[in-house]
Amino acid sequence: MKKNIAKTYEPAEIENEIYALWETSGFFNPDNLNIAQNAQAYSIILPPPNANGEMHVGHASGYVVMDLLGRYHRMKGEKTLLLPGKDHAGIQSQVVYEKKIKKERGITRHHLGREAFYKEIYNFCLDRAKYMRGQEKKIGLSADWSREKFTMDENVVNIVLETFINMYHEVDSDGHGMIYRGERIINWCPRCATALSDVEVEHEERVTKLYTFKYSSDFPFSISTTRPETKLGDTAVAVNVSDKRYKEHIGKEFIVDFCGVSLCIKVIADFGVDSTFGTGALGVTPAHSAVDWEMAQKNNLPIVKVIDEQAMIRLGFGKFSSLSVAEAREAVVEELRKRGLLVKEEEYLNNLSVCERCKTAIEPLVSKQWFVDVDHKNFSLKKIARKAVENDEIKIYPERFKSVMLDWIDNIRDWCISRQIWWGPRIPVWYKGNEIVSQIASPGESWKQDEDTFDTWFSSGQWAYSTLGFPGGKDFKEFYPSSTMIMGRDILPFWAFRMIILSLYRTDKAPFKNLYFTGLIRDEKGQKMSKSKGNGIDPIEIINEYGTDAVRLSLLIGNTPGNDLNLGKEKIAGFRHFTNKLWNITRFIFLQTDQVKIVEKVYPKTLADQWILGRLQKVIEQVTNHLEKFEFSQAGEILRDFTWSDFADWYLEIAKIQQDENTQKILLYVLERVLTMWHPFMPFVTEEIWKSFESDTLLMVHTWPVPEGHFLKDVSKIEDNFILLQSVIGAIRHIRAQHKIAPKQLLPTIYFVTGEHDTFLTSQKSIIQTLARVQDISFISSEQILSSNIPFAVGGIQGFISQEGMIDTEKEKNRIKSELQKTESYLKNIEQKLSNTEFIMKAPKKIIDELEEKKQTTKQKIELLKEKENSFLS
């Protein structure tokens, strides 16, 4: 009995049902898969999104890559785990929740107290995580939700705390700990009142002022800065080593009265100074610039703190003390004016560092924080990470990012891991008088725990193994190191590096075998998506409009590792059209076949059968190879071309002609393998179609196809013959289009000149007649050729189309005559211009060359039109 499916595919009506079918099956859990006992394990530990918001199109882009790989390896019979989770996102979540309670209840965290605030934000994150889980399911993510983790889960937190404790007790022969508490330059947000990692800092271009001035009237030269208020803490001036203007001053010290504050300024030389910036002489403020801090360490300069944690000027700086940074800047500039020391004031486009969450300007401050020594004598995190990357223990895609990673590793500074916030795991250090202990539980009465929490990256950096039950858990033993890690290129140096160093430190193994970077998603014009521009795309909205499969395809095809992708609704709509095409192909096949079943063996009888089966084997091989090499777009493009062009446009049309049981089997055989290969890309429509097959398994666990070699025997000859058939049909179709012959109108007769291809053409006669819309085919000798017939030639085949009854001869003659007159008139105008001496003298050479070219092409067109006109006279 023929299977009839709906005329149109409506994703909104079936996608929730299909996802529920997958979940009910239990196959997201690798322990439930019906696979060989010794099956290879494949795992992806999904990057945990922040548990304070919702899925954006960047998340969706990563998820579709992860899910494609998961579905592909699951269908290959591997024990596949996609492990999901959420990140507590320390400072980001705290800022979001503080804004929420301020807006809704008019209170701050201090009204609640630390313990109550912690409980509330914990529940808030769990609630948002549940909402985001629904969004992740909407994109088709086949993750094992029974294993879902949260960075604040007790077992995960304990592993994080143990890492700190181990590092704290890692002390070298000089008494230096791998983790230490000390003063270093850090990013400080005055609004959030905490240290920030580099990834929590954004950069905004803002027009500011560049000031050029002297410290005092007796100082030998001027300096330039955008922050005159910080000059209150200058201890040196840096100039380039090769700058001859300042050579005589290098090494000298000057005692100056800077706006009423006494400074001791030493002139130092540094290769990093840009001689073209301002005067080429830069004030060095070690306490308020990371670059200046490094100079101070190299040159043994004193550190003078000017700005405090509230972005106010500290005591000890005369009339500037207790002023805000902005107020102090104005006051210093005004004082310089009064003293006649301000040389120049100009506008300058500055790259300002701001807090990622609250957009407050960052203050680089020297602060007492907890740090990880990344180049510790006992265990150099830098060196082991470099070795792992350099030796390809981790294969990086795209390969060019390997050098980016190595460059980052080489330039990494000690890592500040403490944050002055309430949300997140607290530093496991306890104090009692002068005693200090590092352990998870309190040592007893009167011991006070450190107030700071961990940098989020210290927790998420251990995600690769903490989620798997390190060190003795079954999942850790089976799935670590994971097969592949997918992440956005924008967090390459931050998260990837931290995962590598922490995993190597705790497990002695790299955390994953492959590291694949996605690019950023931009709008269709290549601009960054943002709320202010109104060019963002809500993935759930577009899924509701176009269906999940169309969205997934738009994020996969045309995308390459590490490169940004332009995405607009037009592209998504195009893939919605392709989803419909696959549905319609299926619907046609089901209507052609008596029973929709899995066909194991097929036997080609015709050239078309041989060709489609040979092409299919090649496509299986190509798609598989591209997926293995993480070339998802190439795999999708090859599969799309085969599905639409080879299968739909050619074999399906020929199947209408062949119409026998053998063709039905081949249609089902090819369709089954096409659906299987498309499933990782577009799982919903393929699974819905699969429900119509007589199968006791879901498509998501159906076996991935492998090429059958016997169909590739003589494949080159078969392809050459089929290409010849396509060329003949294409040539006839081209002539039809040229003469504007209606698709329904049959051409009277096609004449082929007798030759070596007679047998081939005779065997394909019915296909040529049907697909080229021809009434009859005849063979003639070269002596029988009529000049009135329209000629064509392809691959050694010479053919002619009879014009009898095909076109209105009189009408065509008049059309050609009219076109010839217009063309000759156009030529005459060109020749008149080119014969005009005055025009030739004044016109640019480019114009004259273009006219000469037009003259030649117009002459050629006239010759062709005359030939056509003469053909009607013979």
Buried (B, 14 or more C-beta within 10 A) or exposed (E): EEBEBEEEBEBEEBBEEBBEBBBEBEBBBBEEBEBEEEBEBBBBBBBBBBBBBBBBBBBBBBBBBBBBBBBBBBBBBBBBBBBBBBBBBBBBBBBBBBEBBEEEEEEEBEEBEEEEBBEBBBEBBEEBBEEBBEBBBBBBBBBBBEBBBBBBBEEBBBBBBBBBBBBBEBBEEEEEBBBBBEBBBBBBBBBBEBBBBBBBBEEEEEEBBBBBBBBBEEBBBBBBBBBBBBBBBBBBBBBBBEBEEBEEBBEEEBEBBBBEBEBBBBBBBBEEBEBEEBBBBBBBBBBBBBBBBBBBEEBEBEBBBBBBBEBBBBEEBEEBBEBBBEBBBEBBBEBBEEBEBBBEBEEBEBEEBBBBBBEBBBBBBBBEBBBBBBEBEEBBBBBBBBBBBEEEBBBBBBEEBBEBBBEBBEEBBBBBBBBBBBBBBBBBBBBEEEEEBBBEEEEEEEBEEBEBBBBBBBBBBBBBBBBBBBEEBEBBEBBBBBBBBBBBBBBBBBBBBBBBBBBBBBBEBBBBBBBBBBBBBBBEEEEEBEEEEEBBBBBBEBBBBBBBBBBBBBBBBBBBBBEBBBBBBEBBBBBBEBBBBBBBBBBBBBEBBEBBBEBEEBEBEBBBBBBBBBBBBBBBBBBBEBBEEBBBBBBBBBBBEBBBEBBBEBBBBBBEBBEEEBBBBBBBBBBBBBBBBBBBBBBBBBBBBBBBBEBEBBBBBBEBBEBBEEBBEEBEEBBEBBBBBBBBBBBBBEBBEEBEBEEEEBBBBBBBBBEEBEEBBEEBEEBBBBBBBBEEBEBBEEEEBEEBBBBBEBEEBBBBBBBEEBBEEEEBBEEBBEBBEEBBEBBEEBBEBBEEEEBEEEBEEEEBEEBEEBBEEBBEBBEEBEEBBEBBEE
